[in-house]
Amino acid sequence: MILDRSKAPEFKVPEDFELLPPSEYTLSNGAKFFYVPTPGLAAVKIDLLCKGQRTSLPLDQTLVSSFTLQMLQEGTKTKDAGEIAEFFDFYASEVHPILTHSHEGLGLLSTKKHLDRVLEVFISLFTEATFPEKMLEKRKSQRKLSIRLEKEKTASRANQVFRKCLFGANHPYGIEIEEAHVDSISRGQLISYYETMLWQDLEIFVTGNFDPVELENLRLLLGQLPNRSVSESVLLPGINTLLAVTEPKETSVQSSIRIGGWSIPKTHPDFIALSVFNTILGGYFGSRLIKNIREDKGHTYGIYSSLAEIGDSNYWIIAADVQKEFYPEVIKEIYHEIDLLCQVKIDADELEVVRNYLIGQMLKQFSTSFDLIDRFQAVHHSGMDLSYFTQKLAYLKEFTAEDMLIVGQKYFSKPPYIEVVVG
């Protein structure tokens, strides 16, 4: 058979989409252990996550959790920072901190061949970190420099101001990080956080090629890790939303625009439909905002719309960095495209392009077992399971132009929105 390479392969939507959930165990320390096998693959991925405690800290200590995680590899009772780095490099392994507003922990990428040796040092990070004063001062100096540099970038500044507008300046999710927050961090605070607040409600996600005996040995080993009971929840301050902020920068040649508002969680029945609407508006390179503001008018290299979450809060945001003199016009066109999508049905051709794009993107997210465990983590932490993706595929096959009008009018037709311009 001779292939006609002048034609793209026919796009076929799978009839069914079955995802096998990870095997689940409870370890001797009470931690949940989730395992996805990777037959024939020598790589191993282990993520150890616990409940994030950043919101339990006073606002002036908001950086303590991130510094604690970053300092874990700066020294243990038996190795200094250089020896730890050299050890993991020698065994082709990577250790990285994991930090969100909801979870914190450590991730490990390694090989099965050397896993026993690597785990010995990796596990020591959970119980034997020493937080050397000299390395802490170096980290603090680096972070203060980063803060100064980020404040000069209109995009970074706009993101921070948007979160402050959304939550309020006195909320853990809206606080502006200043150099004073870095200066206030002490070694004693990190040790206290490490010994009393870190490693609460531990969950372990493993991907690798293990036989039953090897898997049992791994569970026994990881069952020795600390797993503390969850602290009593702290009542967060009330949300104080501010609708508009403009920060001119005389030396800036561009303006960073952020427009958005509150949204719904993944568990909401409308979420999948809303995510499709968001894609049409600004969620991919063929979106309405890209075609209008990048391709037709040339005011930006990129503009996108996304659904996001911080902790238990959900919001949507449109972001663009545009030529300074044109930002009022860009804002006007953003609202114009939102109104159009809420009032006029999209045509059949655009509908099918978006449908095929979203189905292809979703299927691509499950190319490997590593992808599967990442997708499982995402829905698991939202209180769902992998059936979410089966439901999503079913919706993507069948959604209509009328569905988009309904969801758009329900969630995108109630201005005013938060509007931030920096630069």
Residue pairs with C-beta under 8 A, 6 or more apart in sequence:
11 356
11 360
13 356
13 359
13 397
14 363
14 393
17 363
17 389
17 390
17 393
18 390
19 366
19 372
19 386
19 389
19 390
21 376
21 385
21 386
22 34
22 35
22 36
22 205
22 372
22 373
22 376
23 34
23 35
23 36
24 32
24 33
24 34
24 35
25 32
25 33
25 35
25 219
26 32
26 33
27 33
27 204
27 219
27 222
27 223
27 227
28 220
28 223
28 224
29 202
29 223
29 224
29 225
29 226
29 227
30 202
30 227
31 202
31 203
31 204
31 222
31 223
31 225
31 227
32 202
32 203
32 204
33 203
33 204
33 206
33 219
33 222
34 203
34 204
34 205
34 206
34 373
34 376
34 380
35 206
35 207
35 208
35 210
35 215
36 206
36 207
36 369
36 372
36 373
36 376
37 207
37 208
37 209
37 210
37 369
38 207
38 208
38 209
38 368
38 369
38 370
39 209
40 209
41 208
41 209
41 369
42 111
42 112
42 113
42 209
43 109
43 110
43 111
43 112
43 208
43 370
44 108
44 109
44 110
44 111
44 112
44 115
44 206
44 207
44 208
45 107
45 108
45 109
45 205
45 206
45 207
45 208
45 370
45 373
46 107
46 108
46 110
46 204
46 205
46 206
46 207
46 208
47 98
47 105
47 106
47 107
47 108
47 204
47 205
47 373
47 377
48 105
48 106
48 107
48 108
48 126
48 202
48 203
48 204
48 205
48 222
48 225
49 98
49 103
49 104
49 105
49 202
49 203
49 204
49 205
49 377
50 103
50 104
50 105
50 198
50 199
50 200
50 201
50 202
50 203
50 227
51 102
51 103
51 104
51 200
51 201
51 230
52 65
52 99
52 100
52 101
52 102
52 103
52 104
52 311
53 65
53 104
53 193
53 197
53 198
53 200
53 231
54 62
54 64
54 65
54 66
54 101
54 104
54 172
55 101
55 172
55 173
55 234
55 236
55 311
56 197
56 231
56 234
57 64
57 65
57 172
57 193
59 170
59 172
59 175
60 180
60 181
60 184
61 181
61 184
61 185
61 189
62 172
62 175
62 177
62 181
63 143
63 177
63 181
63 182
63 185
64 185
64 189
64 190
64 193
65 99
65 104
65 193
65 197
65 198
66 97
66 99
67 136
67 139
67 140
67 143
67 185
67 190
68 131
68 190
68 193
68 194
68 198
69 97
69 98
69 99
69 104
69 105
69 106
70 97
70 139
71 129
71 131
71 135
71 136
71 139
71 190
72 97
72 106
72 125
72 129
73 81
73 84
73 85
73 95
73 125
74 81
74 84
74 129
74 131
74 132
74 135
74 136
74 139
75 81
75 84
75 129
75 130
75 131
75 132
75 135
76 84
76 121
76 124
76 125
76 128
76 129
76 130
77 124
77 128
77 130
78 124
78 128
79 87
79 121
79 124
80 132
81 132
81 135
84 121
87 121
88 94
88 95
88 118
88 121
91 110
91 111
91 114
91 117
91 118
92 110
92 111
92 114
93 108
93 109
93 110
93 111
93 114
93 118
93 122
94 108
94 109
94 110
95 106
95 107
95 108
95 122
95 125
96 106
96 107
97 104
97 105
97 106
97 107
98 104
98 105
98 106
98 107
101 172
101 173
101 310
101 311
102 311
102 312
102 381
103 381
104 198
105 202
106 122
106 125
106 126
108 118
108 122
110 118
112 208
112 209
112 210
115 208
119 221
123 221
123 222
123 224
123 225
126 199
126 225
126 226
127 225
127 226
129 194
131 187
131 190
131 191
131 194
133 187
136 185
136 187
136 190
140 182
140 183
140 185
143 182
144 179
144 182
144 183
147 177
147 178
147 179
147 182
148 179
150 156
150 157
150 160
151 157
154 249
154 252
154 254
154 255
154 256
154 321
154 422
154 423
155 256
155 319
155 321
157 247
157 256
157 422
158 256
158 257
158 258
158 319
158 420
158 421
158 422
158 423
159 258
159 319
160 176
160 177
161 245
161 247
161 258
161 420
161 422
162 258
162 260
162 317
162 418
162 420
163 173
163 174
163 310
164 174
164 175
164 176
164 242
164 245
165 174
165 241
165 242
165 243
165 244
165 245
165 418
165 420
166 173
166 174
166 239
166 241
166 260
166 262
166 313
166 315
166 418
167 173
167 174
167 239
167 240
167 241
167 310
167 313
168 174
168 237
168 238
168 239
168 240
168 241
168 242
169 175
169 176
169 240
170 237
170 240
171 236
171 237
171 239
171 240
172 236
173 310
173 311
173 313
196 228
197 228
197 231
198 228
199 225
199 226
199 227
199 228
200 227
200 228
200 229
200 230
200 231
201 227
201 228
201 229
201 230
202 225
202 226
202 227
204 222
205 373
205 376
205 377
206 218
206 373
207 369
207 370
207 372
207 373
210 218
239 313
241 418
242 418
243 416
243 417
243 418
243 419
244 416
244 418
244 419
244 420
245 419
245 420
245 421
246 420
246 421
246 422
247 421
247 422
247 423
248 423
249 422
249 423
252 324
252 423
253 323
253 324
254 321
254 322
254 323
254 324
254 423
255 321
255 322
255 323
255 324
255 327
255 421
255 422
255 423
256 319
256 320
256 321
256 322
256 420
256 421
256 422
256 423
257 318
257 319
257 320
257 321
257 322
257 327
257 330
257 331
257 334
257 419
257 420
257 421
258 317
258 318
258 319
258 418
258 419
258 420
258 421
259 317
259 318
259 331
259 334
259 417
259 418
259 419
259 420
260 315
260 316
260 317
260 318
260 417
260 418
261 315
261 316
261 417
261 418
262 313
262 314
262 315
263 274
263 307
263 308
263 314
263 315
263 316
263 411
264 270
264 271
264 274
264 314
264 411
265 271
265 309
265 312
265 314
265 382
266 379
266 382
266 384
266 388
267 382
267 383
267 384
270 407
270 410
270 411
271 307
272 391
272 392
272 395
272 396
273 395
273 399
273 403
273 404
273 406
273 407
274 307
274 407
274 411
275 283
275 307
276 354
276 358
276 395
276 396
276 399
276 403
276 404
276 407
277 341
277 404
277 407
277 408
277 411
277 412
278 305
278 306
278 307
278 316
279 287
279 354
279 357
279 358
280 287
280 288
280 341
280 346
280 350
280 354
280 404
281 287
281 288
281 289
281 305
281 318
281 337
281 338
281 341
281 412
282 288
282 289
282 290
282 303
282 304
282 305
282 306
282 318
283 304
283 305
283 306
284 290
284 354
284 357
284 361
286 353
286 354
286 357
287 304
287 305
288 337
288 340
288 341
289 303
289 304
289 305
289 318
289 320
289 334
289 337
290 302
290 303
290 304
292 333
292 336
292 337
293 299
293 300
293 303
293 320
293 322
293 330
293 333
293 334
294 300
294 301
294 302
294 303
297 326
297 329
297 333
299 322
299 323
299 326
299 329
299 330
300 320
300 321
300 322
300 323
300 330
301 321
302 320
302 321
303 318
303 319
303 320
303 322
303 330
304 318
304 319
304 320
305 316
305 317
305 318
305 319
306 316
306 317
306 319
307 314
307 315
307 316
308 314
308 315
308 316
308 317
309 315
318 334
320 330
320 334
322 330
324 423
327 421
327 423
331 419
331 421
335 415
338 408
338 412
338 413
339 413
341 404
341 408
341 412
342 405
342 408
342 409
342 412
342 413
343 405
345 401
345 402
345 404
345 405
346 354
346 401
346 404
347 401
348 401
351 400
351 401
355 396
355 397
355 399
358 396
359 393
359 396
359 397
362 389
362 392
362 393
362 396
365 371
365 375
366 372
366 375
366 389
375 386
375 389
376 385
376 386
379 385
379 386
379 388
379 389
